[in-house]
Amino acid sequence: MKASTFVYPWDVVGDPGAPARIAALGVEQVTLAAAYHSTRALTPRHPRHRIVTAEHAAVLYPTDPAGDRWKGRALRPYAAGDWAPGDAYGEAAQALARAGLDVHTWVVLAHNSRLGAEHPDTSVVNAYGDRYPWAPCIAQPATRAYLVDLAAEAAVRPGAGGTELESLGWYGLQHLHAHDKTGGVGLGDAGQYLMALCFCPACRAGYRERGLDADALAAAVREALEPLWRGAPDDGNWTGVEKLLGEETAAATRAWRDERAHTLQESAVRAVRDAAPDGFQVLLHADPVTYHVGANPGVDPAHILSVADGVVVPCAGGPGLLAPFAGQGREGAVVAANLGIVSGMGGSPGTLTADMARARELGATEVRLYHAGLASDEDLAAVREALASR
């Protein structure tokens, strides 16, 4: 069962011992960030620092040197600051490859707070008129073009054998922000879906195409959410959305959003393949429930496995999301279980052997380990033991 671990360039650059240490875990591959969102990250073993603050979403390599891809475009990638200067991705990738590791890119797409701050019209707008600057609306033509081109450029870095595309779909309210204070009212699946519905001009036009009046829909969403703000229980799942919004209206909103997500995913994968050498692997971080939003956006399992080479599936809450993908793709499709190995972030390296076995039973063909750069020495020792017993 092939294993890969996630790594940031700053885990490797400036730490000569990092590549060998990562290879000694027993992984065959690293999934190395090439385009990433803002973060504050621990580096517990680095000889020069312990904390890295990535102030905004950025690409971690120099953009197209000819300048043709982004010339004259308002929406374009941001260069990293001193947390990943120059070609930090390339430097780290070369060091990891010399240690015998297969390097794949890790590309975060529709999650970019700086883009929303500088270009607010690109953001998802909820039914109350609030913008989500971290969440580009994937229905907007200019945003879609930007995401497709970013996917192709960031994914196909020199020497990479494949890519994993994160946040290639809708983003919603769920987003850990600076000093986040949004947990005071518990929103389940239904409430989160309603708070993720976008009312930017592109989405308003899309609702009209499906027979919905956007103003009436926004009013209906606000009315449906009112009991939840007062503390009423959220019924959760799609039945809860239908109960709050009405079956026909709910179905029309979902049809619009599913179509926009599916066609964006198709376009991005096609663009990556057009830019990549033969044999380049394209995986998507994905959830098998199409109306779910976030870093692992909802997909239709049969559709996405007809488009991409496979999926990376979140298993922090258990391996249950794996089963819908099993047997859906063509022969050789990858279903990778994403397992947490950082104890301090809720991971369970001590149960990794059992977790991998259970994931395999439910259809996983590979595992992804989150995250070698963030984990303690004790966590990494447990990973080495588990992978040695495969």
C-alpha positions as CSV (number, residue, x, y, z in Angstrom):
1,M,0.0,0.0,0.0
2,K,1.9,3.1,-1.3
3,A,2.3,5.9,1.3
4,S,3.0,9.6,0.7
5,T,3.4,12.3,3.3
6,F,2.6,16.0,2.9
7,V,5.5,18.4,3.3
8,Y,6.1,22.2,2.9
9,P,9.2,23.5,1.2
10,W,10.2,25.4,4.4
11,D,10.3,22.0,6.2
12,V,13.2,21.1,3.8
13,V,15.0,24.2,2.6
14,G,17.7,25.1,5.1
15,D,17.5,21.7,6.9
16,P,20.0,19.3,5.2
17,G,18.8,16.4,7.4
18,A,15.1,16.7,6.4
19,P,15.1,14.6,3.1
20,A,16.8,11.6,4.7
21,R,14.6,11.8,7.8
22,I,11.4,11.9,5.6
23,A,12.7,9.0,3.5
24,A,13.4,7.0,6.6
25,L,9.7,7.1,7.5
26,G,9.2,4.4,4.9
27,V,7.1,6.5,2.5
28,E,7.7,6.2,-1.2
29,Q,6.4,9.7,-2.1
30,V,6.1,13.2,-0.8
31,T,3.3,15.6,-1.7
32,L,5.1,18.9,-1.7
33,A,3.2,22.2,-1.6
34,A,3.7,24.3,-4.7
35,A,0.8,26.7,-4.2
36,Y,-0.6,27.2,-0.7
37,H,-2.9,29.3,1.4
38,S,-1.9,31.5,4.3
39,T,-0.9,29.6,7.4
40,R,1.2,29.6,10.6
41,A,3.1,26.4,10.8
42,L,5.4,24.7,13.3
43,T,8.8,23.4,12.2
44,P,9.9,21.4,15.3
45,R,13.2,20.1,13.9
46,H,14.4,22.9,11.7
47,P,17.9,24.2,12.6
48,R,17.0,27.9,11.9
49,H,13.4,28.4,13.0
50,R,10.4,26.9,14.8
51,I,7.5,28.9,13.3
52,V,6.9,29.9,9.7
53,T,4.2,32.4,9.0
54,A,2.9,32.4,5.4
55,E,1.1,35.8,5.3
56,H,-1.0,35.1,2.3
57,A,-1.8,32.5,-0.4
58,A,1.1,32.2,-2.7
59,V,2.9,30.1,-5.3
60,L,6.2,28.7,-3.9
61,Y,8.1,28.9,-7.1
62,P,8.8,31.7,-9.7
63,T,5.8,32.1,-12.0
64,D,5.9,31.7,-15.8
65,P,9.3,33.4,-16.6
66,A,8.1,34.4,-20.1
67,G,5.1,36.2,-18.5
68,D,2.7,35.2,-21.3
69,R,0.4,33.2,-19.0
70,W,-0.4,36.1,-16.7
71,K,0.4,39.1,-18.8
72,G,-2.3,41.8,-18.5
73,R,-4.5,39.8,-16.2
74,A,-6.0,41.2,-13.0
75,L,-6.2,37.8,-11.3
76,R,-2.8,36.2,-11.1
77,P,-0.8,34.3,-8.5
78,Y,1.0,36.0,-5.7
79,A,4.7,35.4,-5.0
80,A,5.6,34.2,-1.5
81,G,7.5,36.4,0.9
82,D,10.5,35.5,3.0
83,W,8.8,32.3,4.2
84,A,9.5,30.7,0.7
85,P,11.7,33.0,-1.4
86,G,12.9,32.3,-4.9
87,D,12.2,28.7,-6.1
88,A,11.6,27.2,-2.6
89,Y,9.5,24.4,-4.1
90,G,12.2,23.5,-6.7
91,E,15.0,23.5,-4.1
92,A,13.0,21.3,-1.8
93,A,11.9,19.0,-4.6
94,Q,15.4,18.4,-5.8
95,A,16.6,17.6,-2.2
96,L,13.8,15.1,-1.7
97,A,14.3,13.5,-5.1
98,R,18.0,13.0,-4.2
99,A,16.9,11.1,-1.1
100,G,15.1,8.7,-3.4
101,L,11.5,10.0,-3.0
102,D,9.0,10.5,-5.8
103,V,7.8,14.1,-5.6
104,H,4.3,15.2,-6.5
105,T,2.9,18.7,-6.2
106,W,0.3,19.9,-3.7
107,V,-1.7,22.7,-5.2
108,V,-4.4,24.7,-3.3
109,L,-6.8,26.4,-5.6
110,A,-10.1,28.0,-4.6
111,H,-9.0,29.2,-1.2
112,N,-7.2,32.6,-1.2
113,S,-7.9,35.4,1.3
114,R,-5.6,37.9,-0.4
115,L,-7.4,37.4,-3.7
116,G,-10.7,38.2,-2.0
117,A,-9.3,41.2,-0.2
118,E,-7.8,42.8,-3.3
119,H,-10.5,41.7,-5.7
120,P,-13.7,41.5,-3.5
121,D,-16.0,40.9,-6.5
122,T,-14.4,37.5,-6.9
123,S,-15.7,36.2,-3.5
124,V,-18.6,34.1,-2.6
125,V,-21.5,36.3,-1.2
126,N,-23.9,34.7,1.2
127,A,-27.7,35.3,1.4
128,Y,-27.1,38.2,3.9
129,G,-24.7,40.0,1.5
130,D,-21.6,39.0,3.5
131,R,-18.5,38.2,1.4
132,Y,-16.2,35.3,2.1
133,P,-12.8,36.7,1.0
134,W,-11.2,33.3,1.5
135,A,-13.6,31.7,-1.0
136,P,-13.4,32.6,-4.7
137,C,-16.7,32.0,-6.4
138,I,-16.0,29.2,-8.9
139,A,-19.0,30.3,-11.1
140,Q,-17.3,33.5,-12.3
141,P,-15.6,33.2,-15.7
142,A,-12.5,35.2,-14.8
143,T,-12.0,33.2,-11.5
144,R,-12.5,29.9,-13.3
145,A,-9.9,30.9,-15.9
146,Y,-7.5,31.9,-13.2
147,L,-7.9,28.6,-11.3
148,V,-7.5,26.5,-14.4
149,D,-4.3,28.2,-15.4
150,L,-2.9,28.2,-11.9
151,A,-3.6,24.4,-11.7
152,A,-1.7,23.8,-14.9
153,E,1.3,26.0,-13.8
154,A,1.6,25.0,-10.2
155,A,1.0,21.3,-10.8
156,V,3.5,20.7,-13.5
157,R,6.8,21.6,-11.9
158,P,10.1,20.2,-13.1
159,G,10.6,16.6,-12.0
160,A,7.1,16.2,-10.5
161,G,5.5,12.8,-11.2
162,G,2.0,14.0,-10.4
163,T,-0.2,16.4,-8.5
164,E,-2.8,16.6,-5.9
165,L,-5.3,19.4,-6.4
166,E,-6.9,20.7,-3.2
167,S,-9.9,23.1,-3.0
168,L,-11.0,22.5,-6.6
169,G,-14.6,23.2,-6.0
170,W,-16.9,25.3,-3.8
171,Y,-15.7,26.8,-0.5
172,G,-18.1,28.0,2.1
173,L,-18.3,29.3,5.7
174,Q,-16.1,26.7,7.2
175,H,-12.6,28.3,7.3
176,L,-10.3,28.7,10.3
177,H,-9.5,32.4,10.2
178,A,-7.4,34.6,12.4
179,H,-8.8,34.3,15.9
180,D,-11.9,32.6,14.5
181,K,-15.1,33.3,16.4
182,T,-17.7,31.5,14.3
183,G,-18.5,28.4,16.5
184,G,-21.1,30.0,18.7
185,V,-24.0,28.5,16.8
186,G,-23.8,24.9,15.7
187,L,-24.5,24.6,12.0
188,G,-24.7,21.0,10.7
189,D,-24.7,20.0,7.0
190,A,-27.9,21.8,6.2
191,G,-26.9,25.1,7.8
192,Q,-23.5,25.0,6.3
193,Y,-24.9,24.4,2.8
194,L,-27.3,27.4,3.1
195,M,-24.5,29.6,4.3
196,A,-22.4,28.5,1.4
197,L,-24.9,29.4,-1.3
198,C,-23.5,32.3,-3.3
199,F,-25.4,35.3,-4.5
200,C,-22.7,37.1,-6.6
201,P,-23.9,38.3,-10.1
202,A,-22.7,35.1,-11.8
203,C,-24.6,32.8,-9.3
204,R,-27.7,35.0,-9.5
205,A,-27.7,34.5,-13.3
206,G,-27.3,30.8,-12.8
207,Y,-30.2,30.5,-10.5
208,R,-32.4,32.4,-13.0
209,E,-31.4,29.8,-15.6
210,R,-32.9,27.2,-13.4
211,G,-36.1,29.0,-12.8
212,L,-35.3,30.7,-9.5
213,D,-35.6,34.3,-8.5
214,A,-32.3,35.2,-6.8
215,D,-33.9,37.7,-4.4
216,A,-36.6,35.4,-3.4
217,L,-34.1,32.6,-2.9
218,A,-31.9,34.8,-0.7
219,A,-35.0,35.7,1.4
220,A,-35.9,32.0,1.6
221,V,-32.4,31.1,2.8
222,R,-32.5,33.8,5.5
223,E,-35.9,32.6,6.7
224,A,-34.7,29.0,6.7
225,L,-31.6,29.8,8.8
226,E,-33.5,31.9,11.4
227,P,-34.5,28.9,13.6
228,L,-30.8,27.8,13.6
229,W,-29.6,31.1,14.8
230,R,-32.1,30.8,17.7
231,G,-30.6,27.4,18.6
232,A,-33.0,25.0,16.9
233,P,-31.3,21.7,16.0
234,D,-29.9,21.3,12.4
235,D,-31.4,18.1,10.9
236,G,-28.2,17.7,8.9
237,N,-27.6,16.0,5.5
238,W,-29.5,16.8,2.3
239,T,-32.9,15.9,3.8
240,G,-32.4,18.8,6.2
241,V,-31.7,21.2,3.3
242,E,-34.8,20.1,1.6
243,K,-36.8,20.6,4.8
244,L,-35.5,24.1,5.2
245,L,-35.6,25.2,1.6
246,G,-38.1,23.0,-0.1
247,E,-37.2,20.0,-2.4
248,E,-37.5,21.7,-5.8
249,T,-35.7,24.9,-4.7
250,A,-32.9,22.9,-3.0
251,A,-32.5,20.7,-6.1
252,A,-32.2,23.7,-8.4
253,T,-29.5,25.3,-6.3
254,R,-27.6,22.0,-6.2
255,A,-27.9,21.5,-9.9
256,W,-26.3,24.9,-10.6
257,R,-23.5,24.3,-8.1
258,D,-22.8,20.8,-9.2
259,E,-22.5,21.8,-12.8
260,R,-20.1,24.6,-12.1
261,A,-17.9,22.4,-9.9
262,H,-17.9,19.5,-12.4
263,T,-17.0,21.6,-15.4
264,L,-14.3,23.4,-13.5
265,Q,-12.8,20.1,-12.4
266,E,-12.9,18.8,-15.9
267,S,-11.2,21.9,-17.3
268,A,-8.5,22.0,-14.6
269,V,-7.6,18.3,-15.0
270,R,-7.5,18.7,-18.8
271,A,-5.2,21.8,-18.5
272,V,-2.8,20.0,-16.2
273,R,-2.7,17.0,-18.6
274,D,-2.1,19.2,-21.6
275,A,0.9,20.8,-19.7
276,A,2.3,17.6,-18.3
277,P,4.5,14.8,-19.6
278,D,3.0,11.3,-20.3
279,G,2.2,9.3,-17.2
280,F,1.7,12.4,-15.0
281,Q,-0.8,11.5,-12.2
282,V,-3.7,13.9,-11.4
283,L,-5.5,13.4,-8.1
284,L,-8.2,15.6,-6.4
285,H,-8.8,16.1,-2.7
286,A,-12.5,15.1,-2.6
287,D,-15.5,14.3,-0.5
288,P,-18.2,11.9,-2.0
289,V,-21.1,14.2,-1.0
290,T,-21.5,16.7,-3.8
291,Y,-23.0,19.5,-1.7
292,H,-20.1,19.5,0.8
293,V,-17.7,22.5,0.5
294,G,-14.2,23.2,1.6
295,A,-10.6,22.0,1.1
296,N,-12.1,18.6,0.1
297,P,-15.0,19.7,-2.0
298,G,-17.9,17.5,-2.8
299,V,-17.7,15.4,-6.0
300,D,-19.8,12.7,-7.7
301,P,-17.5,9.7,-7.3
302,A,-18.3,8.1,-10.6
303,H,-17.8,11.4,-12.4
304,I,-14.6,12.5,-10.8
305,L,-13.0,9.1,-11.3
306,S,-13.8,9.3,-15.0
307,V,-12.0,12.6,-15.1
308,A,-9.0,12.3,-12.8
309,D,-6.6,9.4,-11.9
310,G,-8.0,9.3,-8.4
311,V,-8.9,11.0,-5.2
312,V,-7.4,11.8,-1.8
313,V,-10.2,11.3,0.8
314,P,-10.3,12.9,4.3
315,C,-10.4,10.3,7.0
316,A,-9.9,12.4,10.1
317,G,-13.4,11.4,11.2
318,G,-12.9,7.8,10.3
319,P,-12.6,6.0,6.9
320,G,-16.3,6.0,6.0
321,L,-15.9,8.5,3.1
322,L,-13.8,6.0,1.2
323,A,-16.5,3.4,0.4
324,P,-18.4,5.5,-2.2
325,F,-15.3,5.8,-4.3
326,A,-14.4,2.1,-4.3
327,G,-15.0,0.4,-7.6
328,Q,-16.2,3.6,-9.3
329,G,-13.1,4.4,-11.4
330,R,-11.3,2.8,-14.2
331,E,-8.8,0.1,-13.4
332,G,-5.8,1.5,-11.5
333,A,-7.7,4.5,-10.1
334,V,-6.2,5.7,-6.9
335,V,-8.3,6.0,-3.7
336,A,-5.9,7.5,-1.1
337,A,-6.9,7.7,2.5
338,N,-5.7,10.9,4.1
339,L,-4.8,10.0,7.7
340,G,-3.6,12.4,10.4
341,I,-0.3,11.6,12.1
342,V,0.1,14.8,14.2
343,S,-1.1,14.0,17.7
344,G,-1.4,17.6,18.7
345,M,-3.8,18.3,15.8
346,G,-6.0,15.3,16.4
347,G,-4.1,12.7,14.4
348,S,-3.5,9.2,15.7
349,P,-0.1,7.9,14.6
350,G,-0.3,5.2,17.3
351,T,-3.3,3.5,15.5
352,L,-1.8,4.0,12.0
353,T,-1.4,0.3,11.3
354,A,-5.0,-0.5,12.2
355,D,-6.2,2.6,10.3
356,M,-4.4,1.6,7.2
357,A,-5.8,-1.9,7.4
358,R,-9.4,-0.6,7.8
359,A,-8.9,1.9,5.0
360,R,-7.7,-0.9,2.7
361,E,-10.9,-2.9,3.6
362,L,-13.0,0.0,2.5
363,G,-11.3,0.4,-0.9
364,A,-8.2,2.6,-0.3
365,T,-5.3,1.7,-2.6
366,E,-2.9,4.2,-1.0
367,V,-2.4,6.4,2.1
368,R,-1.5,10.0,2.6
369,L,0.0,11.1,5.9
370,Y,-0.7,14.6,7.2
371,H,2.0,15.9,7.9
372,A,5.7,15.0,8.3
373,G,6.8,18.5,8.8
374,L,4.3,19.3,11.6
375,A,4.6,16.0,13.5
376,S,6.8,15.5,16.7
377,D,9.6,13.1,16.8
378,E,7.5,10.7,18.8
379,D,4.7,10.9,16.2
380,L,7.2,10.2,13.4
381,A,8.6,7.2,15.3
382,A,5.1,5.7,15.4
383,V,4.8,6.3,11.6
384,R,8.1,4.5,10.9
385,E,7.0,1.5,13.0
386,A,3.6,1.4,11.2
387,L,5.0,1.7,7.7
388,A,7.6,-0.9,8.4
389,S,4.9,-3.4,9.3
390,R,3.0,-3.0,6.0
